[in-house]
Amino acid sequence: MSDFSLFDAVDRQIVDHLQGGFPVCDRPYAVAAASLGLAEAELIERLQGLLARGVLTRFGPLFQIERVGGAFVLAALEVPDADWERVVAAVNALPEVAHNYRREHRFNMWFVLATEKPEGIAAAIAKIEAETGLTVHAFPKEREYFVEMKLATRERRHG
Amino acid sequence: MDELDRRLILATQRGLPLCAQPYAALAAELGCDAATVMQRLEAMLARGVIRRIGAVPNHYAIGYTANGMSVWDVADEFVDELGERIGQLPFVTHCYRRPRHLPGWPYNLFAMLHGDSRDEVMARIAIVRSLLGDACRADDVLFSTAILKKTGLRLAA
């Protein structure tokens, strides 16, 4: 799937320093590169490599669609092992599914639905239930205490 | 959301163009000028429609091989005050109050914890547990074992 083996000190610096604050100006890569001691072309090339290798899943704006009338909802499924691959394919096929994780629990599939309108959530849930035959357990947030999804790189462990 | 903002979201939700002048490239795609694209992005940042612009890493790839969703059954009268405090812990990346699904799911407070080992995450869970004290009646942690999808928002054109 992904090859994380070619992850050097420069890549690490890029990941650690560019998780936010990317400039909005005529030559943003040049400005960001200068702050890291890199050339513009090198930064662009590095980002291409990090994306191609799956170290980054994306480089760009992170949208909080709720601020313009959209909705995010966390939801879970209890998927029988024998049905796993079929359900993964069915759930991931929906563009409304923004993230999906396998977790160790009776509720073994947890995904986030992101839709442009609040009513899109119910429609997506109905579609998943129809296609999988399983009950979707929705966990809409009632209150957000903190969100800051920035993580410093950690040393890779061998073995 | 007006039409140009919406088109700008559509044009950037998969990522920014990787070229020297990405905003000019977007402007060419959208049929406006680069200054307008930049103004719109700045305005969306100011309004919180854009949380941030930058790199979105795969947690596993940058060394966070243990990713636990910790869930807590916290007495309703204390959950907001305690949720704010848990959210301030430096190792918590998301913290929310969510509905219980009784009888099988008594948990109403969710906190995401990341570490390079399950031991590290469990040590952090112990810190959360001590902070919650008697207000917490039960807890669990759900470690992720695979990222099945991580595309982020995808509005339909």
Interface residues (C-beta under 8 A of the other chain):
Chain A: S2 F4 F7 I14 V15 L18 Q19 G20 G21 F22 V24 C25 D26 R27 P28 Y29 A30 E40 I44 L47 Q48 L50 L51 R53 G54 V55 L56 T57 R58 F59 G60 P61 L62 F63 Q64 I65 R67 V68 G69 L74 V88 V91 N92 P95 E96 V97 A98 H99 N100 Y101 R102 R103 E104 H105 R106 F107 M109 W110 F111 A114 E116 H137 F139 P140 K141 E142 R143 E144 Y145 F146 V147 E148 M149 K150 L151 T153 R154 E155 R156 R157
Chain B: M1 D5 I9 T12 Q13 R14 G15 L16 L18 C19 A20 Q21 P22 Y23 A24 A34 M38 L41 E42 M44 L45 R47 G48 V49 I50 R51 R52 I53 G54 A55 V56 P57 N58 H59 Y60 A61 I62 G63 Y64 T65 N67 M69 D80 G83 E84 I86 G87 Q88 V92 T93 H94 C95 Y96 R97 R98 P99 H101 G104 W105 F110 H114 D116 S117 D140 L142 F143 S144 T145 A146 I147 L148 K149 K150 T151 G152 L153 R154 L155 A156
